[in-house]
């Protein structure tokens, strides 16, 4: 039942965005935002849940900057203050920084999925800017979590994600 619910929710969100968000038989899809942020969605049958993961960018090569970034990522994960509710991680082999959300699918609705997509894009863009500019002084509290945003103040999903 949870996969069917997720498929229905993604179909509605995809129509609003004018893109195909269907997971297919493998339970996976990916799309790019502004040519800089890749978003992957995977259905986890075991949980059942959807994993939404954004590639934020490359880690710096210089040791001091890398160390500062890693501390910033840990700090951002503390009570999710700099992630909008997601979890930051790195892939050492690929030298990439990721932001991920995991959401149970049984009761997932379109509003919650839109909030997750909006939040992951907003926060991934902020982390991408920090990674590309080397600005480690940006405050993690600037990260956005749309959980408490009123529907009236929320930017329409189709305007928020630029594909």
C-alpha positions in Angstrom: 0.0 0.0 0.0 2.8 2.5 0.8 4.4 2.2 -2.6 1.0 2.8 -4.3 0.5 5.9 -2.0 4.0 7.2 -2.9 3.4 6.7 -6.6 0.1 8.6 -6.4 1.7 11.5 -4.5 4.6 11.7 -6.9 2.3 11.7 -9.9 0.4 14.7 -8.4 3.6 16.6 -7.6 5.0 15.7 -11.0 2.0 17.1 -12.8 2.4 20.4 -10.8 6.1 20.5 -11.8 5.4 19.4 -15.3 8.0 16.6 -15.0 7.8 12.8 -14.6 8.6 11.9 -11.0 7.5 8.2 -11.4 9.9 5.8 -9.7 9.5 3.0 -12.2 10.0 -0.7 -11.4 13.3 -0.1 -9.7 11.8 2.3 -7.3 14.2 5.1 -8.3 14.1 8.5 -10.1 16.4 11.5 -10.4 16.2 15.0 -11.7 18.3 18.1 -11.7 17.5 21.6 -10.4 19.2 24.6 -12.2 21.9 22.3 -13.6 23.6 22.3 -10.2 21.6 20.2 -7.7 20.8 16.6 -8.5 17.8 15.1 -6.5 17.4 11.4 -6.3 14.3 9.6 -4.9 14.4 5.9 -3.9 11.6 3.8 -2.4 12.8 1.7 0.5 10.5 -1.4 0.6 11.8 -2.6 4.0 10.8 0.6 5.9 8.6 1.5 3.8 9.8 5.0 3.1 11.1 7.3 0.4 14.7 8.5 0.6 15.1 12.0 -1.1 18.8 12.8 -1.5 20.4 16.0 -3.0 23.9 16.3 -4.2 25.1 19.6 -2.8 28.6 19.7 -4.4 32.2 18.8 -4.0 34.2 19.0 -0.8 37.2 21.4 -0.9 40.6 19.9 -1.6 42.6 22.0 0.8 42.8 20.3 4.2 41.9 23.4 6.4 38.8 24.2 4.3 37.8 20.5 4.3 38.2 20.2 8.1 36.1 23.4 8.6 33.4 22.0 6.2 33.3 18.7 8.1 32.8 20.6 11.4 30.1 22.7 9.8 28.3 19.6 8.5 28.4 18.1 12.0 27.1 21.3 13.5 24.3 21.6 10.9 23.2 18.0 11.8 22.9 18.9 15.5 19.2 19.1 16.0 19.0 19.6 12.2 19.6 23.4 12.7 21.4 23.8 9.4 19.6 21.2 7.3 15.9 22.0 7.4 15.3 18.6 9.0 17.5 16.5 6.7 20.8 14.9 7.4 24.1 16.0 5.8 26.7 13.4 4.8 29.8 13.0 2.6 31.0 10.3 0.2 34.7 10.3 0.6 35.4 8.3 -2.6 33.3 10.7 -4.7 34.4 13.7 -2.7 30.7 14.9 -2.6 28.4 16.4 0.1 24.8 15.2 0.3 21.6 16.2 2.1 19.0 13.5 2.6 15.5 13.1 4.0 13.8 9.9 4.8 10.0 9.9 5.1 7.6 7.0 5.8 5.2 6.6 2.8 2.1 5.0 4.3 0.5 8.4 5.2 2.5 10.6 3.0 0.4 13.2 1.2 1.1 15.8 -1.5 1.5 18.7 0.9 4.2 16.9 2.9 6.0 15.7 -0.3 6.0 19.3 -1.6 7.4 20.5 1.8 10.2 17.9 1.6 11.0 18.9 -2.0 10.9 22.6 -1.3 13.1 22.2 1.9 15.7 19.9 0.3 16.1 22.2 -2.7 16.3 25.4 -0.6 18.9 23.9 1.8 20.9 22.1 -0.9 21.1 25.4 -2.8 22.5 27.1 0.3 25.0 24.3 0.9 25.9 24.4 -2.8 26.6 28.1 -2.6 28.8 27.6 0.5 30.7 24.8 -1.3 31.3 26.7 -4.5 32.2 30.1 -2.8 34.1 28.7 0.2 31.9 30.9 2.5 32.1 28.9 5.7 30.8 31.8 7.7 27.2 31.5 6.5 25.0 30.8 9.5 23.4 27.4 9.6 20.2 28.9 11.1 19.6 30.4 7.7 18.7 27.0 6.5 15.0 26.6 5.8 12.4 24.2 7.1 9.0 24.6 5.6 7.2 22.4 8.1 5.8 25.4 9.9 5.2 27.5 6.8 1.6 28.4 6.3 0.0 27.3 2.9 -0.6 31.0 2.1 3.1 31.9 2.5 4.5 28.9 0.7 5.9 29.4 -2.7 4.1 27.2 -5.3 6.2 24.1 -5.9 6.2 24.6 -9.7 7.8 28.1 -9.2 10.3 26.8 -6.6 11.9 24.0 -8.5 13.6 25.2 -11.7 14.3 22.2 -13.9 
